[in-house]
Amino acid sequence: MTTPPRPVRRLDPILVDRIAAGEVVERPASAVKELVENAIDAGARSIEVTIEGGGRRLIRVVDDGAGMSADDLALAVERHATSKLPGGDLTRIDTLGFRGEALPSIGAVARLTLTSRTAEAGTGSTLTVDAGVKGEVRPAPSARGTRIEVTDLFSATPARLKFLKSDRAETAAIGDILRRLAVAQPGIRLVLRPESGAPQVFPAETEVGPAATLRRLTAVFGPDFGANALALEMAREGFALTGHIGLPSYHRGAANQIHFTVNGRPVRDRLLLGAVRGAYADTMSSDRHPVLGLAILCDPSLVDVNVHPAKTEVRFRDPGLIRGLIVSAIHETLRQAGLRGATTGASRTLEALRPAGLQVNGAASAYPGPAPGPPRGLPSCAAPAGYRPSPSAAPAFAGLAEGPQARFDHGFAPPSADLRVEAEPVLAEAEAHPLGAARAQLHETYIVAQTADGLVLVDQHAAHERLVYERLKRERARGGIARQGLLIPDVVELPPDDAERLVAAAPDLDRLGLTLEAFGTGAVLVREVPAALANASIRNLVTDILDALAESGLEDESPDGTDAGGGPLGRRLDAILSRMSCHGSIRAGRRLRPEEMNALLREMEATPLAGTCNHGRPTFVELKLHDIERLFGRR
């Protein structure tokens, strides 16, 4: 049975508004975003947001902006009514809102009350829209600015309520919206007052410049960001990029701390996020994310902000230019920073070393009895020669993974800490270096260096891997990687598909110093390797290159031979070099002489990005003297 055709009819205006609300107001956070952006466009310098029930029961936004007259108030709740397109030119949008849909859409699915007054008016005006039904404009007492209350959100569309999350989750989403707006507008005071808990307050920055921006970013990201941030500034072909980026060793497990603004508008754009990931690719693990706040300024005609109802995505006229600008700016900023590690590394180290339950600075201890120490009557920091606490008196330090070492007698394993450097005089000049002077090697893996005001613990393999990688990149950029021919070419047997993949990539691998050719079915013949990898296992090197080829798709790149490192081919070649550099690095378990350790420290200080290895792991941890004193309860 067929359904008879129905006549075309015009939808009821209230139903139209409710359909539109589904695009503009997805959840309480969407309503807050629209209302706060309206307040910013009205010139507000202080905006307060109060919510109840995660925004379902109440959203109140109060601002001190220009306000609206009674006539404007009546028109503001009509569809497609706005004051933000005076010339009607959609190619030059310089405000956060412009569609004229927010207020009527919210009023269609909730009870919306607006109260506003301009600076010239003696009294204010108020208007209520209840589930799409517009009331009359009436006089009302009001301070200069606008006060908007939204109650019973989605009461007119109960089905939407079923898709909302818990009050806590909705409150968190609103908080994220306010933080993104706080990053975009440091000159505006923003306050979020939730139903429970302390309010979030972002004071207005009265100054303009990098220092004020950093203060606002620190207020949003947390107090550690300021000490781990680098100022960034670069301009190119009509675009200016400014802001602050976090050190590679200061990272998060999610990408929610990456903030971009375009002409003052907070955006979450895949192009921008992809550029950031590419810029940090060889300094941060793939499952970690940087912390940064960057602002892009350009002529409004160079960017289209009218591509999404929520206005969170943008489209640039030249996306390649923007991506290149972001990657170049971050690379250059990180390189100019020199050797810097995150300050949070010391805190993590102290937490790892501190015995379980032990708290210093007068706090309680979990030890069942008095801590072991010298006999009664002696100072707490001194013990008689030859004094040793009995084994039964020594507590178990949960923060130290290893138990006591075996005695150094014949027949026992050699000590895991190599203290031969103690025989070398430690010069004051060496201690003045950022990484100090090498004093010992622990477990033939970690170098202990003494600085003028503390100590540094260096992972010798991770550090040298970065040094080899940067050296190979420099050689490639100069036109050719130094190579060494094998006296006897090495035959590596592989599955046929893998061998074919290597042979197909042979011209590009030759640019990296690795010369190979087909050797029958399922094998390749390696004739030359990079000189820095002369002592590496050829088979392991080839296997790692295969993995890098599978990840990067190098064989799919057009071999024009013109990419010097900045384009897609250059980045993929660098990914291959990153894998290769691991094989030319000092391995964990190799004992180093004092001069080798100090040479490694000096080269680290002269090498950009040496604070992390190619995979994003830290290469060193620094403990200041006051950190060590805290560890032992002296502070």
N, C-alpha and C positions, 0 to 999 in steps of 0.2 A: 504494500500500500504506500503510495507516494504522498508526501506532504504537499498540500497545495501552496503555490507561491504566495508570499505575504507582501503587502505593499511597503515601499520604502517610506520611512517616517523619520522625523527629526527627533533626536533624543531629548529628554527633559534636561534643562540646564543644570539642575542639581545632580542628576545622574552623570552628566558630562564632567562636572567638577569632581565627583567621586572617582571616576575612571582616571582622570588626570592626577588625582592625589596618589593613585597607585604607582605612578612614575616618579613623582616628586617626593612624596613622604612614605618611605618604605618602613621606617621605624621611628621611635622618638628622637634618636640622634639626627635623623634627616630633618625633622622639624626644627630642632635646635640650630642646626647648621644654617638653614634658610633664614631664621629670625635673627641670628647673630650677624650674618652677612648683611642683612638689611640695615641693622644698627650701624655697622661699620661704614656702609655706603652713605648713611645719614650724617657722617662726621662725628660719631660718638667717640669720646675719649675714655669712657668708663662704661663697662657692660657687666651686669650681674645676672646670672642664670640660677634659678631655683627650681629643683625638681622633686617630685614625690612619686613613689611607686615606679621608679625607673623611667619617669616621664609619662607614664600612662595616665596617672591621676592628675598631675599638674606639671606644666612647664611655664615658668614665669621669666620673662626677659625684660629687664629694665635698663634703659640707656639714657645718656644725656646728650643725644644728638640734636639735629635741627628740629625734630618734631613735625607734626602735620596740622594743617588747618582743618576745620570741620568739613569743608568741601573735599579736600584731599583724602580725608579719612573715609568718607563715603565711597570715593572712587577706588581706594586702595584695595578693597575686597572684591572688586569686579575682575573678571578674567582678562588677562592680557592688558592690564593697566599698570603702567610703570612710569617713574620719573627718570629712568636711567638710560634712555636712548633719545636724547634731545634731537638728534639729527636723523634718527632712524637708520644709522649706518651700522650694519652688523659686522663689518670688517674692522671696526675700530672700537671695540668694547673695552672700556677702562674702568668698569665697576665689577663688583663680585656678583651682583644679581642683575638680571635684565629681562627675564622672561615674563614677569608679572603674573606668575602662577602660584607662588608660595602661599600667600594669605588666603585666596579663595579655595585652594586645595586643602589647606589645614581646616578652614572653616567648614568645609563640606563633610569632614569625617570626625569633627569634635565640636566643642563649644569654645568659640574664640572671642575674646574680649580685648578691644584695643582702646587705650586711653592715651591722648597725646596733646602736647601744647607747643606752639612755636615761641620763640623769644619775644616776638612782638605782641602776642595775644595776652589779654588779661586773665583769661581762664581757659581751661582745656576742654576737650570734647571726648566722648566715649561712644563706642559702637559695639554691638554684640552680633555675632553670626553663630547660630545654633543649628548644626547639621545641615548647613547650606541655606538656612532661612535667615535673611538679613534683617536686622532690627533698624530702629531709627537712631540717628545721631543726636546725642543729648549733651548739654553742658555738664562738665564735671571738674572738680578741683584736680590740678595736676601740676607737677614740677615740669620744667623745661625738658623736653625729650619725649620718649615713648615708653609705655608700659604695656606689654602684651601677655595675656594669660590664656593658656590652652588647657582645658580640663576635659577629662574623659576622652582621651585620644582614641580614635577608631570606634567610638561608641555607635556611630552610624554605619560602620562596616564591621560587625562582630567577627566575621570570618578572618579578618586580618589579625585580630588579637591572638588567634590560635598559633600563629607563626612567630610571635614574639618570644624572646628568651626570658630568662629570669630577671627580676628587678636588678640583681647585681650585675648581670651581663649587660643589660641595657644602660645602666649607670656608667659602666666601664666604657661603653661605646660613646656615650655623650662626653665623657672625660677625654677620650681620644680626639674627638672633634674639637673640643676647646683647646687642647694642647697644640693641634695643628694650626688653628687660627692664632694662637699665641705666638707660635714661631713666625707666622706670616706677618703679624702686626705687633712688633715689639713696643710701639709707642702707645698702645691702648691697654688700659687696665682691664683684665678679665678675671671674673670670679665665678666659680661653680659651687653652689651650696646644695649638696645632696641631702636626702632625707635623714641619713645617719652618717656619722663620721665627720671629720674636720673638713672645712671648705678648702678648695684649691684656689689660691690667690696668686695671680701673676701681676705684680706691680708694673705700672707704665714706665718705660725707659724714656726719660726726658731728653737724653742726648741721642745723637745720630752717629753711627759709625760702628766699626768692628767690635769695640769694647762693649757697647750697649747690646749689640746682637749676641755676643758671647754670654753676657749676663742672662739674657732671656733664654738662650739655649740651655744654659746650665740650670736655670729654674725648671725647665721642661724635662731635660734628660737626667738630672740628678747632679749632686755636688762633685762627683768624680770627673764629669765631662770637661770642665774647665781646664784641669791639669793635663788632660789627654787630648786636647783639641789643637788643630792647626788652622790658622787663618788662610783662606783661599780667595784669590782674586785674579780673574782673567777675562779678557774681552776679545771678541773676534767677529768681524763682519756684521756689526749691528746688534750683537748679543753681549751682555755683560753677566758674568757669573761671579757671585760673591757668597761668602758664608764661612762655615767652619766644618772641618771633617775630623773624625776621630782617628787615632793611630791604628795601624793594622792589628796591633796586639790588644786593642780595646774594642771588643766586639760583643755581639748579642746572638742569641739563638733564633731570633725571628727578625723579620725586616720591618717591624713596626716603628723602629727608631730612625728610619730614613725619611727625612722631611724635605720636600721640594716645594717651592712657591714660584709661580710664573706671574710676573707683574702684580705681586701681592696676593695671588690666589693660591691656596693650598691645593696641590694636585697629587694624585697617585697614578702615574703614567708608566706603562710597561717599557716604553723607550728609555725613560730616565732611569728606572730601576735596572734595566739591562746594562746601561752604560756604567752605572756604579759597580755592578757585579764584574764587568769586564775590567774596570780600572783597578779593583782590588784582587783580581784573579790569582796572581802569583804571590800575594802577600797574606792571604787569608784562606782558611779551610772552606771548602764549598758548602759546608753545613752551618757556617757562621755568617753573620751579617754586620756591616759597619754601622756606626752611629754618626749621623751628620745632619746638618741643616744648611741647605743651599738655596739661593734665590737667583732666579733668571729674570733679567730685565731686558725688554726689547720693545720695539714699536708694535703696538697692538695689531697692525696689519700683517705682521710676520707670524702670528699664531692664531689659530681658530679655537676659541673656547666654547663654541656652540655645537659640540659633537656628542654631548651626553646630557640627559635631563638633570642629573645631579651635579654636572659641571666639575667632576673630579678628573676627567681626562681632557687632554688638549691635543691638537694636531699642529705640528710645526710645518711651515712651508718648506724648510730644508732639514729634515730629521737627521741626515748624515752630518751636517754641520754641528748640530746640537750634541750628538753623541761624541763626535771628535773633540768638541770643546770640553765636555765633562771629563772624558778619559784623559786628555792632555793635562787639564788643570789638576786633577787628583794626582796623576803621576808626578808632575813637576813639584807639587806641594809636598808630597811624601819624600821625594828625593832631596829637596832643600832642607827638610827637617833633620837630615843626618841620622845619627844613631840615637834613637829614643825608644824606650820601652814604656809600656803602660804603667802608671803608678800603682794600679791595682794588683800588679804582679807581686809586689812586696807583701800586700795584705794576704793574698792567697798563700804565699810561702809561709808567712807567720802562722796562719791557721793550720797548715799542714804539719808544721813542726811543733806547735804547741801541744803538750800532753792533753789527752781527753779529760775534760772536767776542770782543767786548770784555768783560773782566771787571775789576772794580775791587777795591779793598781788597787789593792785592798779588797778585792772581791774574794768570795769564798773559794776554797779549794776542795776537790773531790778526794784528796788523799785521806785514808783512814787515820793516819797518824802523822807525827812530825816528819817533815822532809829530811832525808839523810843529810848529814853535814859533819863538820869537824866536832871533836869532843867538846863538851861544855867548858866554857871559860876561854875559848879561843874566838877571835873575831869571825863573823860569819863568812867573810870573803877570804880567809886564810886557813890553811891546814898544815900540820907538821909534815916535814919531809917523810915520804914513805907511807903516809896515811892513806888507806883505802877503805871505803865503807864495805861492810860485809855484804855478800851476795843477797842475803835474805832481806837486807834493809833497802836494797835498790828497788824503786818502783818501776813498773812497766810503763814506758813512755809510748802510748798508743800512736802518737804522731810520728814516731820514728819507725820505719818499716823493718829495719834490721836490728837484730839483737846484738849483744856485745861481740866484738871480734875475738877470734882465737888468739892465743898468745903468740908472740913472735919467735917462738923457739924453733929449733930445727925439727923438721918432720911435720910441721904444720903448713897450711897454705900461706902464701905471702900476703902481706897486708894489702887491703883494697885501696888504701890511700897512699899515693906516692908523694912523699914529702921531701924529695931530693932537692926541690927548688929552695928549701930553707937554707941550703949551703950557699946559695947565690945571694950576694948583697942586694937588698931591695932599695933601689935609688929613689929619692924623693921625686925626681923628674918622672919616673915611670908611674909612680902612684898618682901623679897629677893628671895622667891621661884619664879619659872618661871610663875606660874599663880597667884602669889600674895596672898593677904588676902581678904576674902569675906567681902564686905561692905554692900550689899543690895541684895534683890531678887525682880525682876520686874515681875509683872503680874503672880507671882507664877510659872514662867517658866524659867526665865533667871537670872543667878547669875552675879552680878557686883563685880569684884574683883579689888583691887588697887595693882599695882606693884610699884617697886622702880622708874620706869620711864614711867608710863602710867597706862592704865586700860585694863582689860580683860572682855569680855562679853561671858558667857558660857551658852549653851543650856543644861539644866540639864538632860532632857530625852535622847537626843542624846548621851551625854557624858556617862551617866550611862549604856545605852544600849551597848556601846563598852566595858565598864568595865565588865559587866555581860557576854558578849560573850567571851572575852578573858579568864575570869575565868572558864567558862564551857569548853573551849578548853583545858586549862591546866589540868583540872580534867580528861578529857577524855584521854589525852596523858599519864597521870600517871596511867591509868588503870581502872578508874571508876568514874562516876559523882556522887557526894553525892546526895542521894535521900530522899524523905520523903513520908511515907505511908499516905494515906488518911484515916481518921477515918471512914468515910462512903464513899465507892467507888462511883465514879460519873458515871452515865450512860449518854452517849452522843448519841442521835439519829441522824442518817445520812442516805443519800441515800444508797441503798444496795451496789452499786459499790464502793462508797467511803469507806464504812465500810470494804469491802473485801480488798481494797488497804491497809488500816491501819493494818488489821490483818496480811496480807502478809508481811508487813514491821516490824511487832512487834519485831522479834529478834534484828534487828538493832536499833530500837527505844529504846529497853531495855538497850542497851549500852549507850544511851544518858540519862538514868535516867527516862524514861517514860515507865511504865509497863501497858499494856492494853491487853484485850482479847475480843473475840467475845461475844456478849450478844444478842443472838437471831438473827433475820433477820433485817438488817438495824440499828444496834446499836453496840457500843463498851463499855466495862466497864473499866474505868481508875482506877487503884489501887495505883500507885505511880507516883510522879512527881519529877523533879529535885528540890533539896532543895532551890535553888536560885529562883525558880518559885512557891514557896508554896502558895503565895497569889494571883496567877494569875487566871483569868477566865479559867476554864478547857475547856469549849466549844470553846472559842476563840483560845486557844492554839492548840486544835486539828484541828480546821479549818485552821489555819496557817500552821500546819505541813502537812496537805493534799495539800495545795498549793505548798509547797516546794517539796513534793514527786512528784507532777505532773511536776514540772520544772526540777528536777534533775534525775528522773528515778531511784531512789534508789532501787526499787524492782527488777530492771533488773540486778543489780550487783551480781556477784557470791559471796555468803557469806562465804568467806574463813577465815574471822576473823583475818587476818594477817596485815591489813592495819592500820597503826598507825597515818595516817594523811597526808602523802605525796602523796599517789596515788589517783586514781579516786574515790574510795570508801571514803577515808578520806576527800576529798574535798566536796563530797556530804553530808557526815555527818556534816561537818562544815556549809554547806548551811542550813541544818535543825537547827543546833544550833543558827545560825544567826536569823532565824525566831523566835525561842523560846526565845532568850534573850530579845526581845522587850517586852515580857510579864512580865519579872522580873525586869524591869527598873523603875526608879522613873518617874512617869507620869508628864506631863505638867499639871499645876494646883495644884500641891501639895506644900504646904508651908513648907519650911525647916527651921530648927533652925540653928543658926550661926555655931555651931560645926559640923552639918551635911554638910553644904556647904563647910567648910574648909576641912573636911575629903574627900569630893568628889574631891576637887581640888588636894589634895595631892595624892590620888589614881590615878588620871589622869596622874600626873607627873611621876608616877612609872610604868605606863602601856604602852607597845608598841602600836603604831598605834592609840593612843588616840586622835589624831588631827582630825579624821573623825569617823563618826558612821559606822555601818555595811553596810549602804546603800550609803555611799560616801558623806554624808552631813558633812560640818564642824561642829565640836563640840564647837569651841570657835573662837572668833575674837579678835585680840589684836590691841589696838591703843596706839602708843607711845605718849608721851607728846607733841612732836613736831607736830604729826598728829592732836591732839586736838587743838593746837595753830593755825594750818593752818585753821581748821574749823571755828575758831572765828576771823580769819584775823589778828592774832598776828604775823604771819610769812609770 
